[in-house]
């Protein structure tokens, strides 16, 4: 009998509205997310799905959040890694990263993310102060998670080319316009990024880029086929984007869709997408 494919959820969030507001949760569409979501909420779903490890990812550009996430990871045997936030433009970013690593749970810090999608400058990643901060992330042995919109992918490609010693992990496949059915120019931009060997992509966040009420696996397939062709399974990792995924799908539905969309891969390819890539890239224990 073949052993079940290991399952690492390489992208999820938590937040506690009693600790701080999540200012991005506005409007009717996001209204179902306007409540607290904790590890205690996630763990029964993750365990039932066979998830053995997760990566907890930042939600807001607030310095206090990362130490809080590291403390959560230190007290939890499911969270194997934390992608936090720090001000990449600060002159002392290297010292800040070292201080974070020294905190309880600091050994779980695996990457840094900034909400580039909210920056009005499409070339923000190429600012000299940002590139200096990204170089400090590389020097610290961490990766950089990219959360960008399709029109920001060219700048991400240029940044990755400028910093070959830093691994860039593209969250949510660069947020392709799945609801519209358009592939271009997203696919061209994505392939240019994937041509660089220091880039990796997450098979995550796609259901919320589709039509929330009517999406099917068929709607997602042109985009996931593009990802598989551009990155290959050894540079692709699964992430649920829980609880944001709940706007369009349940946790099991997201996993089932990803398994269906990668069903043509061999066993080695599936193990890479669902565990191996995340474990290697983030250095998960």
GUVO-902338 format. One record per atom (N, C-alpha, C, O, CB): x, y negated, z. Coordinates in steps of 0.05 Angstrom, whole numbers, plus 32768, in hexadecimal, padded with zeros to 4 digits. Glycine has a CB too. Example, Ala and Ser with C-alpha at 12.3 -4.5 7.8 and 13.67 -1.06 7.14 Angstrom:
81088072809C 80F6805A809C 81088042809C 811D804280A9 80E2805980B5 8101802D808E 81118015808F 81027FFF809D 810C7FE980A1 811A800C8072 
END
This chain:
801180188000 800080008000 80127FE78000 80257FE5800F 7FED80008019 800B7FD37FEF 801A7FBB7FED 80147FA98005 7FFD7FA5800D 80147FAC7FD3 802A7F9E8011 80267F8C8028 80197F73801F 801D7F6A8009 80417F868036 80087F678030 7FFB7F4E8028 800F7F378024 80237F368032 7FE67F45803D 80097F268011 801B7F0F800B 801C7EFD8023 80067EF4802D 80127F007FF2 80337EF5802E 80347EE28044 80277EC8803C 80267EC18025 80517EDE804D 801D7EBA8050 800F7EA1804A 80197E8A805C 80157E8C8075 7FF07EA5804D 80257E768050 802D7E5E805E 801D7E478053 801C7E43803B 804C7E59805B 80107E388065 80017E20805C 80147E09805F 80197DFF8075 7FE77E1C806E 801E7E008048 80347DEC8048 802A7DCF8049 803A7DBD8046 80457DF08030 80107DCB804E 80067DB0804F 7FEB7DAE805C 7FD67DB68051 80047DA48032 7FEB7DA48075 7FD27D9E8082 7FD67D868095 7FEC7D7E809A 7FC77DB78092 7FC07D7C809F 7FC17D6580B1 7FB17D6A80CA 7FA27D7E80CC 7FB57D4C80A3 7FB67D5A80DE 7FA47D5880F5 7FA37D3B80FD 7FB67D2B80F7 7FAE7D6A810D 7F8E7D33810A 7F8D7D188116 7F787D17812C 7F657D27812D 7F867D038100 7F7D7D05813F 7F6C7D018156 7F637CE48157 7F747CD2815C 7F7A7D098171 7F4A7CDF8151 7F407CC38150 7F407CB6816B 7F3E7C9E816D 7F257CC38144 7F437CC68180 7F457CBA819B 7F617CAF81A0 7F657C9E81B1 7F3E7CCF81B0 7F747CB88190 7F907CAE8193 7F947C968181 7F9E7C81818A 7FA47CC4818B 7F8B7C988167 7F8D7C818155 7F797C85813E 7F727C9C8137 7FA97C7D814B 7F717C6F8132 7F607C70811B 7F6F7C7A8103 7F887C778101 7F537C558116 7F617C8680F1 7F6C7C8D80D6 7F5F7C7980C2 7F497C7E80B8 7F667CAB80CF 7F6D7C6380BE 7F607C4D80AF 7F597C548092 7F497C478085 7F727C3680AF 7F657C6A8088 7F607C72806C 7F457C808069 7F3B7C848053 7F767C848062 7F397C88807F 7F1F7C96807E 7F097C82807D 7EFF7C7A8092 7F1C7CAA8096 7F027C798065 7EED7C658062 7EDA7C6E804C 7EE17C7F803B 7EFA7C49805A 7EC27C63804D 7EAE7C688038 7E9F7C82803C 7EA67C93804C 7EBB7C69801E 7E8A7C86802D 7E787C9D802F 7E867CB78027 7E817CCC8033 7E607C99801E 7E977CB68013 7EA47CCE8009 7EB57CDB801F 7EB57CF48021 7EB57CC87FF1 7EC37CCB802E 7ED57CD58043 7EC87CD8805E 7ED57CE08071 7EED7CC48045 7EAF7CD18060 7EA17CD18079 7EA37CEC8088 7EA57CEC80A1 7E847CCA8075 7EA27D03807B 7EA57D1C8089 7EBF7D208098 7EC27D3080AA 7EA17D348076 7ED37D0F8091 7EED7D11809F 7EEF7CFF80B7 7F037CFF80C5 7F037D0B808B 7EDB7CEF80BB 7EDC7CDB80D1 7ED57CE980EC 7EC17CE380F8 7ECA7CC380CC 7EE77CFB80F4 7EE67D08810E 7F027D138113 7F137D128101 7ED17D1F810E 7F077D1B812B 7F217D268131 7F247D438127 7F117D538128 7F267D268150 7F3B7D4A811D 7F427D658114 7F5B7D6D8122 7F707D60811F 7F447D6780F5 7F5B7D838131 7F717D8B8141 7F7C7DA68138 7F6F7DB48128 7F697D8C815F 7F937DAE8143 7F9D7DC8813D 7F8A7DDE8147 7F897DF4813C 7FB97DCC814A 7F7C7DD8815D 7F697DEC8167 7F527DF08153 7F467E068153 7F5D7DE28182 7F4C7DDC8143 7F387DDF812E 7F437DF08117 7F357E01810B 7F2F7DC48123 7F5C7DEB8110 7F687DF980F9 7F6F7E1680FE 7F6B7E2780EE 7F817DEA80F0 7F7A7E1B8116 7F867E35811B 7F747E4D8116 7F7D7E61810A 7F907E368137 7F5A7E4D811F 7F4A7E648119 7F467E6A80FB 7F467E8180F3 7F2E7E618126 7F437E5480EC 7F407E5780CF 7F5A7E6280C2 7F5A7E7380B1 7F387E3D80C2 7F717E5680CB 7F8A7E5E80C0 7F917E7B80C7 7F997E8B80B6 7FA17E4C80CA 7F8D7E8380E0 7F927E9E80E8 7F807EB280D9 7F897EC780D1 7F8E7EA18107 7F677EAB80D6 7F547EBD80C9 7F5D7EC180AB 7F577ED680A0 7F387EB280CA 7F697EAC80A0 7F727EAE8084 7F8D7EBC8081 7F967EC1806B 7F747E938078 7F9A7EC38097 7FB47ED08096 7FCB7EBD8095 7FE17EC6808E 7FB47EE2807F 7FC77EA4809B 7FDD7E90809A 7FF07E9680B2 7FE77E9980C9 7FD27E73809C 80097E9780AC 801D7E9D80C1 802D7E8580C9 803A7E8580DF 80307EB280B7 802D7E6F80B9 803B7E5780C0 80307E4080B0 80247E44809B 805A7E5A80BB 80327E2780BB 80287E1080AE 803C7DF980AF 804F7DFA80BF 800D7E0780BA 80387DE5809E 80477DCC809E 80337DB680A3 80207DB28093 80577DC88084 80377DA780B9 80267D9180C1 80317D7780B5 80487D7180B8 80247D8F80E0 80207D6980A6 80297D528096 801C7D3880A0 80057D3880A8 80227D568079 802C7D2380A0 80247D0880AA 800B7CFF809C 80047D078086 803A7CF480A6 7FFD7CED80AB 7FE47CE280A0 7FE57CC3809E 7FD87CB7808C 7FCC7CEA80B0 7FF47CB680B0 7FF47C9980B1 80117C8F80B4 80227C9E80BE 7FE27C8F80C8 80157C7680AC 80307C6B80AE 80337C5D80CA 80357C4580CC 80357C568098 80337C6E80DE 80367C6580FA 804C7C758106 804B7C8E8106 801B7C698109 80607C688111 80787C76811B 80717C8A8131 807F7C9E8134 808C7C628125 805D7C848141 80577C968158 804C7CB1814F 804D7CC4815F 80437C88816A 80427CB38137 80357CCC812F 80497CE3812D 80437CF98135 80277CC88114 80617CDD8123 80747CF3811F 807C7D008139 807C7D18813B 808C7CE88110 80847CF1814E 808A7CFE8167 80727D0E8172 80757D23817E 80927CEA817C 805A7D04816E 80427D138177 80407D2D8168 803A7D428174 80297D028173 80457D2D814E 80437D45813E 80597D598146 80547D718148 80457D3F8120 80717D4F814C 80867D618155 807F7D6E816F 80857D868173 80A17D518157 80737D5F8181 806B7D6A819B 80557D7F8197 80567D9481A4 80607D5481AD 80437D7A8185 802F7D8F817E 803C7DA88174 80357DBE817C 801B7D84816A 804F7DA58162 805C7DBC8156 806C7DCC816C 806D7DE4816B 806F7DB48140 80787DBD817F 80877DCA8194 80767DDC81A5 807F7DF081B0 80957DB681A5 805C7DD581A8 804A7DE481B9 80387DF781AA 80247E0181B5 803A7DD181C8 803E7DFC8190 802D7E0C817F 803E7E1F816F 80527E188163 801B7DFA816D 80357E39816E 80457E4C815F 803C7E508143 80467E628135 80447E67816D 80297E3F8139 80217E40811D 802F7E2B810C 80377E3080F6 80037E3D811B 80337E138117 803F7DFD8109 805E7E028108 806B7DFF811D 80387DE28115 80687E0880F1 80857E0E80EE 80957DF680E5 80AD7DF680E7 80897E2580DB 80877DE280DA 80957DCA80D0 80837DB280D1 806B7DB380D0 809E7DCE80B4 80907D9A80D3 80827D8180D4 808F7D6E80BF 80A77D6B80BE 80847D7380F0 807E7D6380AE 80867D4E809C 807C7D3480A8 80647D2F80A8 807C7D52807E 808E7D2480B2 80867D0C80C0 808A7CF280B0 808F7CF38098 80957D0A80DA 80897CDC80BE 808D7CC280B1 80A17CB280C1 80A17CB380D9 80727CB280AE 80B17CA380B3 80C17C8E80BE 80C57C7880A9 80C17C7E8091 80DC7C9880C9 80CB7C6180B1 80CE7C4A809E 80E87C4E808E 80FE7C4A8099 80CF7C2F80AD 80E57C568075 80FC7C5B8065 810C7C42805F 81247C448058 80F37C68804B 80FF7C2B8061 810D7C12805B 811C7C078073 812B7BF3806F 80F97BFE8051 811A7C13808A 81277C0880A2 81457C0E80A1 814D7C248099 811B7C1580BC 81567BFB80A8 81737BFF80A7 817C7C1780B8 81907C2480B2 81827BE780B0 816E7C1C80CE 81767C3180E1 81687C4C80DD 81657C5B80F0 81717C2880FC 815F7C5180C4 814F7C6980BF 815F7C8380C7 81537C9680D2 81477C6B80A2 81797C8380C2 81897C9B80CA 81887CA080E8 81857CB780F1 81A67C9880C0 818A7C8B80F7 81897C8E8115 816D7C96811E 816B7CA68130 81907C738122 81597C8C8110 813D7C948117 81397CB28112 812D7CC08122 81297C838107 81437CBB80FC 81407CD880F5 814E7CE9810A 81447CFE8112 814A7CDE80D9 81667CE08112 81757CEF8126 81667CF08141 81667D04814F 81917CE3812A 815A7CD98148 814B7CD88160 81327CEA8160 812C7CF78173 81427CBB8166 81257CEC8148 810E7CFE8146 81177D1B8149 81097D2B8155 81017CF9812B 812E7D22813E 81377D3D813F 813E7D45815C 813E7D5C8163 81507D41812E 81447D31816D 814B7D368189 81337D39819B 81367D4081B2 815D7D208193 811B7D338191 81037D3481A1 80F97D5181A5 81017D628196 80EC7D238194 80E87D5681B9 80DB7D7081BA 80CD7D7681A0 80BD7D668196 80C77D7181D2 80D37D8D8195 80C87D94817B 80D77D898163 80D07D8D814C 80AC7D8B8179 80ED7D7B8169 80FC7D6F8153 81087D828140 810E7D7C8129 81127D5E815F 810C7D9B8149 81167DB08136 81017DB78122 81087DC5810E 811F7DC88146 80E97DAF8125 80D47DB58112 80D17D9F80FC 80C27DA280E9 80B97DB88120 80E07D8980FF 80DF7D7480EB 80ED7D7E80D2 81047D8480D2 80ED7D5A80F5 80DD7D7F80BC 80E87D8A80A3 80E87D75808C 80F67D798078 80D97DA2809A 80D97D60808F 80D77D4D8079 80CB7D328082 80C17D308098 80C77D588062 80CD7D1F8070 80C27D048074 80B17CFD805C 80B77D038045 80D97CEF8078 809A7CF08062 80887CE8804D 807F7CCB8052 807C7CC28068 806F7CFA804C 807C7CBD803C 80717CA2803C 805A7CA18029 805A7CAE8014 80877C8C8034 80457C918030 802D7C8F801F 80337C7D8007 80287C678005 80157C848030 80437C877FF5 804A7C787FDD 80317C727FCC 80307C5E7FBF 805F7C887FCC 801D7C847FCE 80057C7F7FBE 7FF77C657FC5 7FE87C5A7FB5 7FF17C967FC2 7FFD7C5A7FDD 7FF17C417FE6 80027C287FE0 7FFA7C127FE5 7FEB7C428002 801A7C2D7FD4 802B7C167FCE 80237C097FB4 80217C187FA0 80497C207FCD 801F7BEF7FB3 80177BE27F9A 802D7BE27F85 80277BE17F6D 800F7BC67F9F 80467BE47F8D 805C7BE47F7A 80607C017F6F 80687C127F7F 80767BD97F87 805B7C067F56 805E7C227F4C 807B7C2C7F4C 807F7C447F49 80537C237F2F 808E7C197F50 80AA7C217F51 80B57C1F7F6D 80CD7C1C7F71 80BB7C0F7F3E 80A47C207F81 80AC7C1D7F9D 80C27C307FA4 80D47C297FB3 80947C217FB0 80C17C497F9B 80D57C5D7FA2 80F17C557F99 81047C607FA3 80CD7C777F96 80F37C437F86 810D7C3C7F7B 81187C227F88 812E7C197F7F 810B7C387F5E 810B7C177F9B 81167C007FA9 81307C087FB7 81327C1E7FC1 81027BF47FBE 81457BF77FB6 815E7BFF7FC3 815C7C077FE0 81697C1A7FE9 81717BE87FC1 814B7BF97FEF 81487C01800C 813A7C1C800F 81407C2B8021 81387BEC801B 81287C227FFD 811A7C3C7FFE 812E7C537FF6 812F7C678003 81027C3D7FEB 813D7C4E7FE1 81507C637FD9 81657C677FEF 816E7C7E7FF3 815F7C5A7FBF 816D7C527FFD 817F7C558013 81727C678029 81807C788035 81877C3A801F 81597C62802F 814B7C728043 81487C8F803A 814B7CA1804A 81307C668048 81427C938021 81407CAE8017 815B7CBD8018 815C7CD5801E 81367CAE7FFA 81707CAF8013 818B7CBB8016 81907CC48032 819D7CD88037 81A17CA7800D 81867CB48046 81897CBC8062 81797CD58068 81817CE58078 81807CA58074 81617CD8805B 81517CF0805F 81617D088055 81617D1D8062 81367CED804F 816E7D05803E 817E7D1B8033 81967D218046 819B7D39804B 81897D148017 81A37D0D8050 81BA7D118062 81B17D1F807C 81C17D2E8088 81C77CF68069 81987D1B8084 818E7D28809C 81867D458097 817D7D5380A9 81777D1980A7 81887D4E807E 81807D6A8077 81627D6E8075 81587D848078 818B7D7C808C 81547D588070 81367D59806E 812F7D568050 813F7D4F8040 81297D43807F 81157D5B804B 810B7D578030 80F87D3F8030 80F17D358046 80FC7D708025 80F17D358019 80DE7D1F8017 80C57D298008 80C67D317FF1 80EB7D078008 80AE7D278016 80957D2D800A 808B7D147FFB 808A7CFE8006 80807D35801F 80847D187FE2 807A7D027FD1 805C7D037FD0 80507D177FC8 80857D057FB4 804F7CEE7FD8 80327CEB7FD4 802E7CD37FC2 802E7CBC7FCB 80227CE87FEF 802A7CD97FA8 80297CC47F94 80117CC97F81 80067CDF7F80 80437CC47F83 80097CB57F73 7FF57CB67F5F 80027CBB7F43 801A7CB67F41 7FE37C9D7F5E 7FF47CC47F2F 80007CCB7F16 80127CB57F0A 80277CBA7EFF 7FEB7CD27F02 80097C9B7F0D 80197C867F00 80337C807F10 80447C727F06 80087C6C7EFF 80357C8C7F28 804E7C887F37 80627C9F7F33 80787C9E7F3E 80477C867F55 805A7CB37F24 806C7CCA7F20 80867CC37F11 809A7CCE7F18 805D7CDF7F10 80857CB07EFE 809F7CA97EF1 80B37C9E7F05 80CB7CA47F03 809B7C957EDB 80AB7C8D7F18 80BD7C837F2C 80C77C997F3E 80DE7C997F46 80AF7C6D7F3D 80B57CAC7F44 80BE7CC37F54 80D37CD37F46 80E67CDD7F52 80A67CD57F5B 80D07CD67F2C 80E47CE57F1C 80FF7CD67F1C 81147CE37F1F 80DA7CE87EFF 80FE7CBC7F19 81177CAC7F19 81247CAE7F35 813D7CAF7F37 81117C8F7F12 81147CAD7F4A 811F7CAF7F65 812C7CCB7F6A 81427CCC7F75 810A7CAA7F7A 811F7CE07F60 812A7CFB7F63 81447CFD7F53 81577D0B7F5C 81167D107F5B 81457CF17F3C 815E7CF17F2C 81747CE27F39 818C7CEA7F37 81587CE67F10 816D7CCD7F47 81817CBC7F54 818C7CC97F6E 81A27CC27F77 81767CA17F5B 817D7CDC7F79 81857CE97F92 81847D087F8F 81737D157F9A 81727CE07FAA 81977D127F80 81967D2F7F7A 819A7D417F93 81947D587F93 81AB7D377F66 81A47D357FA9 81A87D447FC1 81907D457FD3 81917D527FE8 81BF7D397FD0 817A7D387FCB 81627D387FDB 814C7D487FCD 81487D447FB5 81587D1B7FE0 813F7D5A7FDB 81297D697FCF 810F7D597FD2 81087D507FE8 81267D857FDD 81017D557FBC 80E87D467FBB 80D27D5B7FB8 80D27D6B7FA5 80E77D317FA4 80BE7D5A7FCA 80A87D6D7FCA 808F7D5C7FC2 80867D4B7FD1 80A37D7B7FE5 80847D627FAB 806D7D537FA1 80537D5E7FAD 804C7D757FA8 806B7D557F82 80467D4D7FBD 802D7D557FCA 80167D537FB6 80157D417FA5 80277D437FE2 80047D677FB7 7FEB7D667FA8 7FEF7D637F8A 7FDE7D587F7C 7FDA7D507FB3 80067D6D7F81 800C7D6D7F64 800B7D517F57 80067D4F7F3F 7FF87D7F7F55 800F7D3D7F68 800D7D227F5D 7FF17D187F57 7FED7D057F48 801D7D207F44 7FDE7D257F63 7FC27D1D7F62 7FB77D1A7F45 7FB07D047F3C 7FBE7D037F70 7FB77D307F36 7FAD7D2E7F1A 7F8F7D287F19 7F817D2D7F2C 7FB27D497F0C 7F867D1B7F03 7F6A7D137F01 7F587D2A7EF9 7F4D7D2A7EE3 7F687CFC7EED 7F557D3D7F0B 7F467D567F04 7F297D507EFE 7F1D7D5C7EEC 7F497D6A7F1A 7F1D7D3E7F0D 7F007D387F09 7EFA7D2E7EED 7EE57D337EE2 7EF67D247F1E 7F0D7D207EE1 7F097D167EC6 7F107D2A7EB0 7F087D287E99 7F1A7CFD7EC2 7F207D3F7EB8 7F287D537EA4 7F417D4B7E95 7F4A7D5A7E83 7F127D587E92 7F4C7D337E9A 7F637D2A7E8A 7F7D7D377E94 7F817D3A7EAC 7F657D0B7E8C 7F8E7D3F7E82 7FA87D4A7E89 7FBE7D367E85 7FD17D357E95 7FAD7D637E78 7FBB7D257E71 7FD07D117E6B 7FC87CF67E76 7FB07CF07E77 7FD57D0F7E4D 7FDB7CE57E7E 7FF87CEA7E7E 80037CF97E96 801C7CFD7E98 80077CD07E7C 7FF27D027EA8 7FFB7D107EC0 800E7D277EB9 80237D297EC5 7FE47D1A7ED0 80067D387EA6 80167D507EA1 80327D497E97 80457D557E9E 80087D617E8C 80347D347E86 804E7D2C7E7C 80607D217E92 80777D287E94 804B7D177E66 80547D117EA4 80637D067EBA 806C7D1D7ECD 80827D1D7ED7 80527CF27ECA 805A7D307ED1 80607D467EE3 80777D577ED8 80897D5F7EE7 80487D587EE7 80777D5C7EBE 808C7D6D7EB2 80A77D5F7EB4 80BC7D6C7EB7 80857D737E95 80A77D447EB1 80C07D357EB4 80CB7D387ED0 80E47D3B7ED3 80BC7D187EAD 80BA7D377EE4 80C37D3B7F00 80CD7D577F04 80E27D5B7F10 80AD7D357F13 80BE7D6B7EFA 80C57D877EFE 80DF7D8F7EEF 80EC7DA37EF6 80AF7D987EF4 80E87D7F7EDC 81017D857ECE 81197D817EDF 812F7D8B7ED9 81037D737EB5 81157D737EF6 812B7D6F7F08 812C7D867F1D 81177D8D7F28 81287D537F17 81447D917F21 81457DA97F33 813F7DA47F50 813A7DB77F5F 815F7DB67F30 81417D8B7F59 813C7D847F75 81207D7C7F7A 811A7D6D7F8D 814F7D6E7F7E 810D7D867F6B 80F17D817F6E 80E17D9A7F72 80E77DAF7F66 80E67D717F56 80CC7D987F83 80BB7DAE7F8A 809F7DA37F8B 809B7D8B7F8E 80C37DBC7FA6 808A7DB47F87 806F7DA97F87 805D7DBA7F98 80617DD27F9C 80647DAA7F6A 80497DAD7FA4 80357DBB7FB4 801C7DC17FA4 80117DAF7F97 802E7DAB7FCD 80137DD97FA5 7FF97DE17F9A 7FE57DDA7FB0 7FDD7DEC7FC0 7FF87E007F92 7FDE7DC17FB1 7FCD7DB77FC8 7FBD7D9F7FBE 7FC47D927FAA 7FDF7DAF7FE0 7FA77D9A7FCC 7F987D817FC7 7F897D807FAD 7F7F7D6B7FA6 7FAA7D6B7FC9 7F877D967F9F 7F7B7D957F84 7F5C7D947F85 7F4F7D877F75 7F847DAC7F73 7F517DA27F99 7F337DA37F99 7F277D877F9F 7F117D827F96 7F2A7DB77FAF 7F367D767FAD 7F2B7D5C7FB3 7F307D487F9C 7F257D327F9C 7F377D517FCC 7F407D507F88 7F437D407F70 7F2F7D487F5B 7F2B7D3B7F47 7F607D437F65 7F217D5F7F5F 7F0C7D687F4D 7EF17D5D7F57 7EF07D4E7F6B 7F0B7D887F4D 7EDC7D637F49 7EC27D5B7F51 7EBA7D6B7F6A 7EB97D837F69 7EAC7D607F3A 7EB77D5D7F81 7EB37D6A7F9A 7E9C7D7E7F9B 7E9E7D937FA8 7EB07D567FB0 7E877D787F8D 7E6F7D887F8F 7E6D7D9F7F7B 7E5E7DB17F7F 7E577D787F8D 7E7C7D9D7F65 7E787DB07F4F 7E917DBE7F45 7E907DCD7F32 7E6A7DA27F38 7EA87DB97F51 7EC17DC37F46 7EC17DE27F45 7EB47DEF7F56 7ED97DBA7F57 7ECF7DEC7F32 7ED37E097F30 7EF17E0E7F2C 7F007DFC7F26 7EC27E157F19 7EF97E277F2F 7F157E2E7F29 7F1C7E277F0D 7F337E207F07 7F197E4C7F2E 7F097E297EFA 7F0F7E237EDE 7F177E057EDB 7F287DFF7ECB 7EF67E287ECD 7F0B7DF47EEB 7F137DD77EEA 7F307DD37EF3 7F3D7DC17EE9 7F007DC77EFC 7F397DE37F06 7F547DE07F10 7F697DED7EFF 7F817DE57F00 7F557DEB7F2C 7F627E017EF0 7F767E127EE2 7F887E027ECF 7FA07E087ED0 7F687E277ED3 7F7F7DF07EBF 7F927DE27EAD 7FA87DD47EBD 7FBF7DD27EB4 7F847DCD7E9C 7FA27DCB7ED4 7FB57DBC7EE5 7FC87DCF7EF3 7FE17DCB7EF4 7FA77DAA7EFA 7FBE7DE57EFD 7FCF7DF97F0A 7FE17E087EF6 7FF77E0F7EFC 7FBF7E0D7F1B 7FD67E0C7EDE 7FE77E187EC9 7FFE7E067EC2 80147E0F7EBD 7FD67E1E7EB0 7FF97DEC7EC2 800E7DD87EBC 80237DD97ED2 803B7DD97ECD 80027DBC7EBA 801A7DDB7EEB 802C7DDC7F02 803E7DF57F01 80567DF47F05 801D7DDC7F1C 80317E0C7EFB 80407E257EFA 80547E257EE3 806A7E2F7EE6 802D7E3C7EF7 804D7E197ECD 805F7E187EB6 80767E057EBB 808D7E0A7EB3 80507E107E9D 80707DEE7EC8 80847DDA7ECC 80987DE17EE3 80B07DDD7EE0 80777DBF7ED2 808D7DEA7EF9 809E7DEF7F11 80A57E0D7F14 80BB7E137F1E 808F7DE67F29 80937E1F7F0C 80977E3B7F12 80917E417F2F 80917E2F7F40 80B37E437F0B 808C7E5A7F36 80837E617F51 80997E5B7F66 80927E567F7D 807C7E7E7F52 80B27E5B7F5F 80C87E577F72 80CA7E3A7F7A 80DA7E337F8D 80E27E617F67 80BC7E287F6C 80BC7E0C7F74 809F7E027F78 80997DEA7F75 80CA7DFB7F5F 808E7E147F7F 80727E0D7F84 806A7E1A7F9F 80707E317FA4 80607E177F6D 805B7E0A7FB0 80537E147FCA 80367E0D7FCF 802D7DF87FC8 80657E097FE0 80287E207FDC 800C7E1C7FE2 80097E0A7FFB 80177E0D800E 7FFE7E367FE7 7FF57DF87FFA 7FEC7DE98011 7FCE7DE58010 7FC37DE17FFB 7FFB7DCE8012 7FC17DE68027 7FA47DE38027 7F9A7DC78026 7F847DC1801C 7F997DF08040 7FAA7DB48030 7FA17D988035 7F897D978048 7F797D858045 7F9A7D8B801A 7F887DAA805A 7F737DA9806F 7F797D928081 7F917D8C8086 7F727DC4807F 7F657D83808B 7F487D868087 7F3E7D76806F 7F267D77806A 7F3A7D7E809F 7F4F7D688061 7F457D58804A 7F387D6A8036 7F247D618029 7F5D7D49803D 7F417D828032 7F357D95801F 7F187D9A8025 7F087DA18013 7F447DAF801F 7F0F7D96803E 7EF47D9B8046 7EE07D898037 7EC87D8E8037 7EF07D988063 7EEA7D74802B 7ED87D63801B 7ECD7D728003 7EB87D6C7FF8 7EE77D4A8011 7EDC7D867FFA 7ED47D957FE2 7ED37DB37FE5 7EC67DC17FD5 7EE77D8E7FCC 7EE07DBE7FFA 7EE17DDB7FFD 7EE87DE38019 7EF47DD38028 7EF67DE67FE9 7EE17DFB8020 7EE97E06803A 7F067E108039 7F117E128023 7ED67E1D8043 7F117E15804F 7F2C7E1F8050 7F2F7E398041 7F417E3C8030 7F357E24806E 7F1E7E4D8045 7F207E668035 7F1C7E618017 7F297E6E8007 7F0B7E7A803F 7F0B7E4E8010 7F077E497FF3 7F207E3E7FE6 7F267E447FCF 7EF07E357FEF 7F2E7E2C7FF4 7F477E217FEA 7F5C7E377FE5 7F697E387FD1 7F527E0B7FFC 7F5E7E497FF9 7F717E5F7FF6 7F697E727FE0 7F7A7E7A7FD0 7F747E6E8011 7F507E797FDE 7F467E8B7FCA 7F4B7E7F7FAE 7F537E8D7F9B 7F287E917FCD 7F467E657FAB 7F4A7E587F91 7F687E597F89 7F6E7E5F7F72 7F417E3B7F92 7F7A7E547F9C 7F967E547F97 7F9F7E717F8F 7FAF7E747F7D 7FA67E4B7FAF 7F947E857F9C 7F9B7EA07F96 7F917EA87F7A 7F9F7EB57F6B 7F907EB47FAB 7F797E9F7F73 7F6F7EA57F59 7F807E977F43 7F867EA37F2F 7F517E9C7F56 7F877E7E7F48 7F967E6E7F34 7FB27E787F31 7FBF7E727F1C 7F967E517F3C 7FBD7E877F44 7FD87E927F41 7FD77EB07F3D 7FEB7EBE7F40 7FE87E8C7F5B 7FBF7EBA7F35 7FBB7ED77F33 7FCC7EE47F1E 7FD07EFD7F1F 7F9F7EDC7F2E 7FD57ED57F0A 7FE57EE17EF5 80037EE57EFD 80127EF27EEE 7FE47ED07EDC 800B7EDA7F13 80267EDD7F1C 802A7EF97F27 80187F067F31 802D7EC87F32 80437F027F26 804A7F1B7F33 804C7F187F51 80487F027F5B 80647F267F28 80517F2E7F5F 80527F2C7F7C 80687F197F85 80637F0A7F98 80587F487F87 807F7F187F78 80947F067F81 808B7EE97F7D 80917ED87F8E 80AD7F0B7F70 807D7EE37F67 80747EC87F63 805F7EBF7F77 80607EA97F81 80687EC67F47 804D7ED17F7E 80397ECA7F92 80467EC67FAD 803E7EB47FBC 80237EE07F93 80597ED77FB4 80677ED37FCE 80757EB87FCF 80777EAC7FE4 807A7EEA7FD3 80807EB07FB8 808D7E967FB7 807A7E7F7FBC 807E7E6E7FCD 809C7E927F9C 80647E7F7FAD 80507E697FB0 80447E687FCB 80407E537FD6 803A7E6D7F9B 803E7E7F7FD7 802E7E807FF0 80407E818009 80357E81801F 801B7E967FEF 805A7E848006 806A7E84801E 80887E7D8018 80937E6C8026 80697EA0802A 80937E8A8004 80B07E888000 80BA7E6C7FFA 80CE7E648006 80B87E9A7FEA 80AD7E5E7FE8 80B77E437FE1 80B67E317FF9 80CA7E237FFE 80A67E387FCA 80A07E308007 809E7E1E801F 80B27E268034 80BF7E148040 80827E20802A 80B67E408039 80C97E49804D 80E57E408046 80F47E378057 80C77E678050 80EC7E43802C 81077E3C8024 810B7E1D8023 811F7E13802E 810D7E478008 80F97E0F8017 80FD7DF28013 80FC7DE3802E 810C7DD18032 80E77DE88000 80EA7DEB803F 80E87DDD8059 80F97DEA806F 80FC7DDF8085 80CB7DDD8062 81057E008069 81167E0E807D 81067E178095 810F7E1580AB 812C7DFB8086 80EE7E22808F 80DD7E2B80A5 80E87E4380B3 80F47E5480A6 80C17E30809B 80E47E4580CC 80EC7E5C80DB 80D87E7280D9 80DC7E8880E4 80F17E5580F9 
END
